[in-house]
Amino acid sequence: MPRHVLTLDLKDDPALIAAYDEHHRAVWPEIEASILASGIHTMTIHRLGTRLVMILDVAHGFSFARKAAADAADPVVQRWEALMARFQDVAHDGAKWREMEEIYRLGGI
């Protein structure tokens, strides 16, 4: 199963970080449904300070472009994204989540 690892930085504000964590303890069911419908089988988000790392295990044939198009057409996903944008420190190029490059692997995961 293909795996993608992405990173994003949060704004360096303890109150915003606490609120972001709280939102992720109660992700809207429609958001989870859209994630699963896109071919993402598992998703975990880890945080250290302001740095987030998201790990996705996806179906063969999964496409970030198709996921983005479906998200753009879904008003609930757009509301969630607008809410999350308040917490996220977007890259200078406007990117949110950026895919990380794997530089080492031990074992067959």
C-alpha positions as MATLAB code, in Angstrom:
seq = 'MPRHVLTLDLKDDPALIAAYDEHHRAVWPEIEASILASGIHTMTIHRLGTRLVMILDVAHGFSFARKAAADAADPVVQRWEALMARFQDVAHDGAKWREMEEIYRLGGI';
ca = [
       0.000    0.000    0.000;
       1.497    3.368   -0.962;
       2.401    5.737    1.860;
       2.782    9.509    1.771;
       4.277   11.654    4.520;
       3.478   15.356    4.584;
       4.385   18.254    6.842;
       2.839   21.562    7.805;
       3.662   24.209   10.393;
       1.122   25.761   12.719;
       1.194   29.378   13.777;
       3.346   29.751   16.878;
       0.521   30.582   19.271;
      -0.199   28.168   22.167;
      -3.918   29.029   22.238;
      -4.286   28.391   18.499;
      -2.328   25.138   18.766;
      -4.580   23.962   21.625;
      -7.661   24.810   19.552;
      -6.232   22.966   16.519;
      -5.633   19.876   18.660;
      -9.184   20.127   20.027;
     -10.683   20.289   16.517;
      -8.771   17.118   15.646;
     -10.207   15.289   18.645;
     -13.633   15.851   17.055;
     -13.149   15.841   13.273;
     -16.462   16.301   11.490;
     -17.890   12.997   10.182;
     -18.261   14.483    6.676;
     -14.530   15.219    6.632;
     -13.643   11.682    7.634;
     -16.048   10.336    4.992;
     -14.450   12.487    2.276;
     -10.972   11.322    3.297;
     -11.970    7.665    3.112;
     -13.862    8.162   -0.168;
     -10.717    9.593   -1.776;
      -8.799    6.347   -1.307;
      -6.980    7.218    1.899;
      -7.150    4.112    4.079;
      -5.390    5.459    7.156;
      -4.296    8.919    8.217;
      -2.385    9.945   11.301;
      -1.256   13.421   12.282;
       1.564   13.898   14.776;
       2.622   17.200   16.347;
       5.828   18.411   17.960;
       5.474   22.058   18.930;
       4.318   23.822   15.792;
       5.410   21.073   13.365;
       2.825   18.599   12.070;
       3.568   15.367   10.242;
       0.745   13.537    8.467;
       1.128    9.933    7.341;
      -1.267    8.594    4.714;
      -1.659    5.005    3.603;
      -3.542    5.141    0.328;
      -5.083    2.873   -2.275;
      -3.092    2.105   -5.403;
      -4.095    4.742   -7.920;
      -4.760    7.399   -5.270;
      -4.381   10.903   -6.694;
      -3.783   14.138   -4.798;
      -5.175   16.000   -7.826;
      -8.459   14.038   -7.736;
      -8.678   14.544   -3.967;
      -8.132   18.295   -4.390;
     -10.819   18.496   -7.098;
     -13.326   16.603   -4.940;
     -12.474   18.815   -1.950;
     -12.952   21.984   -4.016;
     -16.442   20.808   -5.000;
     -17.483   19.912   -1.430;
     -18.822   22.853    0.611;
     -18.340   21.045    3.932;
     -14.692   20.316    3.152;
     -14.265   23.949    2.127;
     -15.703   25.096    5.478;
     -13.309   22.766    7.329;
     -10.347   23.996    5.271;
     -11.262   27.626    5.962;
     -11.456   26.848    9.682;
      -8.088   25.042    9.651;
      -6.416   27.868    7.676;
      -6.749   30.039   10.779;
      -4.198   27.815   12.549;
      -1.814   26.993    9.721;
       1.374   28.856    8.845;
       1.184   28.553    5.069;
       4.441   28.310    3.106;
       5.630   31.304    1.107;
       4.447   29.621   -2.072;
       0.939   29.262   -0.636;
       1.268   25.531   -0.060;
      -0.285   23.980    3.012;
       0.700   20.359    3.459;
       3.955   19.598    1.662;
       5.099   16.086    0.863;
       8.297   15.027    2.576;
      11.059   13.142    0.829;
      11.937    9.725    2.231;
      15.680    9.622    2.802;
      16.070    6.350    4.724;
      14.171    3.125    5.296;
      14.940    0.038    7.335;
      12.664   -2.940    6.826;
       9.789   -3.589    4.523;
       7.044   -1.230    5.634;
];
